[in-house]
């Protein structure tokens, strides 16, 4: 691969899918904590791993695009990058390409992200608090995995949570300083508690009725 001075290089897989390998019983062989051991990217003794998400994984959210930063550590005009596909099976992708970005642009974006980050963050248990200043109407991406159990309020008003960047939570923010509050409650917890309460009440009524009926039978004997 070519090395361009003053630029960062990324290896990009578009629509990468792992199909797995079948054994004699037509069962898929899946290995690794995310369904596959993935692809090992090696360059100048530096190794990075791409964990390909499997549809069999309970945390699968539809990710098919992957990107890895290539770390240039030599002054050569070209460097070798080796890809090792660690799990047996079929790997399918629409495109594999190199993306180069000027380092100064990356640093500028990082500085901008830092300036636009949430302040006064408090995180305890299932509760998250913070203050965010939006220079314009925009979407705030909270890097907590998206789940229907989260509820959000902005300045005390309930607001909808969207799925952002594939797996995180996104909240629409109006221009200005906003107080953001996130609270998590296990989906169905209240309904389950109510059902359990009704069941216990029903059991108690049945117990009283049964005891009354038992005493009545004893008095008749």
C-alpha positions in Angstrom: 0.0 0.0 0.0 1.2 3.6 -0.7 2.3 5.9 2.1 1.3 9.6 1.8 3.2 12.0 4.0 1.0 14.1 6.3 -2.0 11.9 5.9 -3.6 9.1 7.9 -4.7 5.9 6.1 -7.6 3.7 6.9 -8.5 0.2 5.5 -12.3 0.1 4.7 -14.5 -2.9 4.2 -17.9 -2.2 2.7 -20.8 -4.6 3.4 -18.5 -7.3 4.9 -20.5 -10.5 5.8 -19.3 -13.7 7.3 -21.4 -16.7 6.2 -19.8 -19.4 8.5 -18.9 -22.9 7.6 -21.2 -26.0 7.7 -20.2 -29.3 9.1 -21.6 -32.7 8.0 -24.9 -32.1 9.9 -25.5 -28.8 8.1 -24.9 -26.9 11.4 -22.9 -23.7 11.3 -19.5 -23.6 13.0 -19.2 -20.3 14.8 -16.2 -19.4 16.9 -15.2 -16.4 18.9 -17.0 -14.2 21.3 -18.8 -12.3 18.5 -19.6 -15.3 16.2 -16.2 -15.3 14.4 -12.6 -14.8 15.3 -12.6 -12.1 12.6 -9.8 -10.7 10.4 -6.3 -10.0 11.7 -4.7 -7.0 10.1 -0.9 -7.0 10.5 1.5 -4.2 9.5 5.1 -3.7 10.8 4.5 -6.1 13.7 1.4 -4.1 14.7 -1.7 -6.2 14.8 -5.4 -5.2 14.9 -8.4 -7.3 14.7 -11.8 -6.8 13.0 -14.5 -8.6 14.9 -17.2 -9.4 12.3 -20.7 -9.3 13.8 -22.8 -12.4 13.3 -26.6 -12.5 13.1 -26.5 -15.3 15.6 -25.1 -12.8 18.2 -27.6 -11.4 20.6 -26.0 -7.9 20.3 -26.1 -7.9 16.5 -27.4 -4.5 15.2 -26.9 -4.8 11.5 -23.3 -3.6 11.2 -21.6 -4.5 7.9 -19.0 -1.8 7.3 -15.7 -1.9 9.1 -12.7 0.4 9.2 -9.2 0.0 10.6 -6.5 2.7 11.0 -3.2 1.8 9.4 -0.2 3.1 11.5 2.7 4.2 9.3 5.9 3.6 11.2 8.5 3.7 8.4 9.7 6.3 5.9 9.2 4.0 2.9 6.9 5.0 0.0 5.1 1.7 0.3 4.3 -0.7 3.1 2.9 -4.2 3.3 -0.3 -5.1 5.1 -1.3 -8.7 5.6 -4.8 -9.9 6.2 -5.5 -13.2 8.0 -9.0 -14.6 7.9 -9.1 -16.4 11.2 -12.4 -18.4 11.0 -13.1 -21.0 8.3 -16.0 -20.2 6.0 -17.1 -17.6 3.4 -16.3 -13.9 3.6 -18.3 -11.6 1.3 -17.8 -7.9 0.8 -18.8 -5.3 -1.9 -15.5 -3.4 -1.7 -12.2 -3.1 0.1 -10.4 0.3 -0.2 -7.9 2.6 1.3 -9.0 6.0 2.6 -6.5 8.8 3.2 -7.3 11.9 5.3 -5.0 14.8 6.1 -3.8 14.7 9.7 -4.6 18.4 10.2 -8.2 17.7 9.3 -8.4 14.8 11.8 -7.0 17.0 14.5 -9.4 19.8 13.7 -12.4 17.4 13.9 -11.1 16.0 17.2 -10.8 19.5 18.6 -14.3 20.3 17.4 -15.7 17.1 19.0 -14.0 17.9 22.3 -15.5 21.5 22.3 -19.0 20.2 21.6 -18.9 17.4 24.2 -21.3 17.1 27.1 -20.3 18.8 30.3 -21.0 18.2 34.0 -21.5 14.5 33.4 -22.9 12.4 36.3 -23.4 8.7 35.8 -24.6 6.4 38.6 -26.3 3.1 38.1 -29.2 3.5 35.7 -29.1 7.3 35.7 -27.1 9.6 33.4 -27.0 13.4 33.7 -25.2 16.2 31.8 -25.3 19.6 30.3 -24.9 20.2 26.5 -24.4 23.5 24.6 -25.6 23.3 21.0 -24.3 25.9 18.6 -27.2 25.0 16.3 -30.0 22.5 16.0 -28.3 19.1 15.9 -28.3 15.5 17.2 -26.4 14.6 20.4 -24.9 11.1 20.2 -24.6 9.5 23.6 -22.2 6.6 23.5 -24.3 4.3 25.5 -25.7 1.2 23.6 -29.3 1.9 22.4 -32.0 0.1 24.4 -35.8 0.6 24.6 -35.4 0.7 28.4 -33.8 4.2 28.3 -36.0 7.3 28.7 -34.7 10.8 28.0 -35.7 14.3 29.1 -34.3 17.6 27.9 -34.9 20.5 30.2 -37.5 18.4 32.0 -39.4 17.5 28.8 -39.7 13.9 27.6 -38.0 13.5 24.2 -37.6 10.6 21.8 -34.4 8.6 21.6 -33.2 7.5 18.2 -30.6 4.9 17.3 -27.4 6.7 16.2 -24.2 5.5 14.5 -25.5 2.0 14.4 -25.7 1.2 18.1 -25.7 4.3 20.3 -28.4 6.7 21.4 -29.2 10.0 19.6 -31.2 12.9 21.0 -32.4 15.9 18.9 -31.1 19.1 20.6 -32.2 22.7 19.9 -29.7 25.5 19.8 -28.6 26.7 23.2 -27.7 25.1 26.6 -29.7 22.0 27.5 -29.9 19.9 30.6 -30.1 16.2 29.5 -31.3 13.4 31.7 -31.4 9.7 30.9 -32.9 7.0 33.1 -33.0 3.2 32.4 -35.7 0.8 33.5 -35.8 -2.8 32.3 -38.5 -3.2 29.7 -41.6 -4.8 31.0 -40.4 -4.5 34.7 -43.5 -2.6 35.9 -45.9 -4.9 34.0 -44.1 -8.0 35.4 -44.3 -6.5 38.9 -48.1 -5.8 38.5 -48.7 -9.4 37.2 -46.8 -10.8 40.1 -48.7 -8.6 42.6 -52.1 -9.7 41.1 -50.9 -13.3 41.2 -49.9 -13.1 44.9 -53.3 -11.4 45.8 -55.1 -14.1 43.9 -53.1 -16.8 45.8 -53.9 -15.1 49.1 -57.6 -15.0 48.3 -57.5 -18.6 47.3 -55.7 -19.5 50.5 -58.3 -17.8 52.7 -61.1 -19.4 50.8 -59.5 -22.8 51.1 -59.0 -22.4 54.8 -62.6 -21.3 55.3 -63.8 -24.3 53.2 -61.6 -26.7 55.2 -63.0 -25.4 58.6 -66.5 -25.8 57.2 -65.8 -29.5 56.3 -64.4 -30.1 59.8 -67.4 -28.7 61.5 -69.7 -30.9 59.5 -67.8 -34.1 60.5 
